[in-house]
Amino acid sequence: MKNIAGLMKQASQMQAKMAEVQARVEAMEVEGQSGAGMVRITLSGKGEVRRVKLDPKLADPNELEMLEDLIVSAHADAKRKLDAMLGDEMSKATGGIDLPAGLKLPF
């Protein structure tokens, strides 16, 4: 019975850590950029676009296709950075224990 009680205590501690991680993640913001910083996108910790900043030089109607490509690229950059930050936070919360493939916490 001691093992079960110990496991329950560990599970409770892990749940508390996960709640802390979720709160930190929700408060995070990460910025991605492309075109040497001419396009910047800020994502929330959940991957939602919060802000888009465009260099005024890109407002040329003849360059809309390039601008669209730069926005997609900046979003991809921000998403890569966010995924790395989330991986670090999860590793801290789980004490370095690898979670099974496909299991994404806290979401």
N, C-alpha and C positions, 0 to 999 in steps of 0.2 A: 504493500500500500504506500510505502514511502516514495517509491518511484513514480506512482501516479500523482501523488501530491506534488512532487518535485516538477513533474511535467506540466501540471496545471499552473504552477507558479511561473514556470518559464514561459508558458503560453500567454499568461496574463501580462508578464513583463514585455514580451514581444508585441503584444497588442498595443500596449501603452507606447512603445517606441514607434510603432507604425503610425499611430495617431499623431505623434510629434513630427514624424517625417512628412506626413500628409499636410500638416499645417505649414511646415517650412516650404514644401514644394508649391503650395498654393500662393505663397508670398513671393516666390522667385520670379525673376524676369531675366531673359537672356536676349542679347541682340545679335543678329546675323547681318552680314553686309556683303555686297557685291559691287562690281564696277569701281574698285578702289575707294569704297566708302560712299559712292554716289547714291546708293540705295541701301537703306537700313530698315530692318524689320525687328520689332521687339515682340517676343512671345511671352505669354504667362507660363507658369510652371506646368500648366495642363496643356500647353501647346496652342493656345488661342492667340491670334494676332491681336496685340494691344495697340501698336503704333506702326505706321509706315512713314518714313522720312525720305523725301526725294530731293536730290540736288536740283535747283531751279534750271540748270543747264539742260536737264533731261526733258523739259516740257516742250520740246520740238515735236509737232505733230508728225513729222516725217520719220521720227525715230521711235514710234510707239511700239513696234515689234521688239526692238532692243530693250526698251524699258520693261516690257512684259517679261522678257527673259531674265533681266536683272532682278526683278521682284521675285520670280520663282527661285532664282539662285540664292538670293538673300534669305528667303524662307528656309531653304534646304540647309544653309549654313547655320541658322539659328536653331533649327530642329536637331541637327547633329550635336550642337553644343548642349542643348537641353537634355538630350538622351544621355550624354556623358555625365552631366550634373546629377540626373536622376539615378544613374547607376552608382555614382559615388554615395549619394544619400542612402540608397537601399543597402549598400555594402556596410555602411556605418550602422544602420538600424539592425541588420541581421548579424552583426558581428563577423562579417566575412563569409557567412554560410551561403553557399550557392543555392539559389532557389531553382526548382525544376524548370526546365525550358517551357516557355509559354505562360508561366505564372508571373503576372505583372501586378505587383502591389505598389502602392495602396489603391490603385484604380482598378 
